Amino acid sequence: MSSANKMPDPNPLRTALHAIDGRSYKAYKDLRGAYDCNGFTLHIDHVQGDPFAPPSRLRVEVPQDRAGYPPGSYANASRASALCTYLATQFAAQCRRLRGKRGSGKSGLIEIDAPGQEILPRTSIHIDAARVEARFAVGLPAQGRRVLGRQAAELLCDDVPAIVASALYYAQNDAAEIDRYVQIAEDADFLRSQLVEGGLVAFVAEQSVLPRRSGVDERPLEDGAIPFQTPDSLRVEFDLPHAGAVAGMGISRGVTLIAGGGFHGKSTLLAALERGVYNHIPDDGREFAVCDPTAFKIRAEDGRRVEGVDISSFIDNLPHGRDTRAFCTDNASGSTSQAANIVEALEAGAQTLLIDEDTAATNFMIRDHRMQLFVAKEREPITPLIDRVRALYESLGVSTVLVVGGSGDYFDVADTVIVMEDYIPREATSTAKAIAIDHPSRRQSEGRDGFDPSPDRIPLPQGLDPSRGRRGVNVKSRGLRTVLFGAETIDLAAVEQLVDSSQTRALSAALLYARENYVDGQRSLRKILDLVMRDIAARGLDVLDRRLVGDHALFRPQELAAAFNRLRSLQVRAAS
């Protein structure tokens, strides 16, 4: 067909892109809006300022009557988050398949916020009875700062529809795999809900694969991984809605020690419990390794700021009469930071503490008999955890799971002792107690009876300034462990249960949301956390940002509290 007789392209977006070919990059700004793309709607919500800037934000909406997902596949929160995780994975795979270099900077980039091993509610994919929505980023093509309109047309009018067709329609996906995702997530949530009734803080299913490939690769170890085996004395069984009867090791409430030699799997088990607050994708190996959803990992954190925290249950009688009922420091030691971390975790609702002696302050964990003789108690401000861990449970109902390899004195205060040998657990409570009787510790308990809850702290608005001079609001995240809030940098390196940088992005938005809506100098931090999480539960993560962003993932109130507490400008007062 001659060019004179060539039919015009019916796609208005393609026409518009061809028309701006070769123009200044700013011409892309005129494309913002919605486009009918033969079965779905493409929204161009934000256009980057130049090819080197953060990529443009786009959305596609597929009507549910076309997408065709059975209502049962997203009937509750467990199922919906699992299905969205599956769809984000499929969408990301298609993006990688079609992504190509098309010009300068980020030109040709196409990507979606994709999950790792955890199933987390995200803003990248949404599904309900009306539609399936995917939010993703695109680097609009340019050469230098000139629009590559025809390449942009290929990207948006050919590649994006191909991705949508392959990833977002039920008929094009693996129905059996979708069922696996939603059923595993629903079973894991059911299992987690049964822990309290069973008097447990954690459960690890028989044949779970706990070791990971490396410290930077959370996928399951393939070669040499020893499937989890359950000690008969700790064996419990649950009847799950889909998987049926599942047996494994239950960890009871109270004080549990995980002991054993080095490199035998103690920390690996604890790490699985840390991640057990989240659901996991099929074949992760930890699908049915679950933990109390409020469980929080406690460690020493030298150098952190502490603001108005009552650490007197652990540290008092400081030189010069310094008060520890509202302790403040810009540079906490290992022991004071660990004490503050425990009290702050309790304030945020943690009912289980997870501690590994490898990352704990030695002088906070124990004072042995010889050191007690050498330094009298009246000269030692620290009451070690060994003398307070039972009071935490007996007074507040807070359990502790503790990895120990160097202090048998903890046998005296433990309810359960698990020893790891070649990655295989064995219950050894009776052996540990017999050793404690036959070889009694000569140390004297330095704790007092009871554990009084700390008074509520009320954040003051002037301590949360999101502005940075004349630049206005400056709140954003950098990677997994850093949040910038105004002129302050929040270091979350020690908050080990953050697993996805999208959680950190959402945390940064949540801090600003809390500051704008609830930090009024009257509400306690505990109340603020409750209100923010209530709003998210009712309206989704979109409540945190005025923009429609696709790179947020759900966090827990414990992580939000951790971000508040590590803001160096934070100011608080005690509730009256």
Secondary structure, DSSP 4 states (H G I P E B T S, - for coil): --GGGPPPP--HHHHHHHHTTTSBGGGGGGG-EEEE-SSSEEEEEE--SSTTSSPEEEEEEEEHHHH---GGGGSSHHHHHHHHHHHHHHHHHHHHHH----BSTTTT-EE-----SEE--BSSEEE-SSEEEEEEEE---EETTEE-HHHHHHIIIIIHHHHHHHHS-GGGS-HHHHHHHHHHHHHHHHHHHTTTTTTEEEEEETT----EEETTEEEEP-SSPPPP---GGGEEEEEETTTEEEEEEEEESSEEEEE-STTSSHHHHHHHHHHTTSEE-TTSS-TTEEE-TT-EEE---TT--EEEE--TTTB---GGG---TTEEESS--HHHHHHHHHHHHHHTT--EEEEEGGGS-HHHH---HHHHHHS-GGG--B--GGGTHHHHHHHH--EEEEE-SS-GGGGGG-SEEEEEETTEEEE-HHHHHHHHHHS---PPP---S--PPPPPEEE-GGG---B-GGG-B-EEEETTTEEEETTEEEE-TT-TT---HHHHHHHHHHHHHHHHHT-SSSS-HHHHHHHHHHHHHHH-GGGG-SS--S--B---HHHHHHHHHT-TT--EEE--
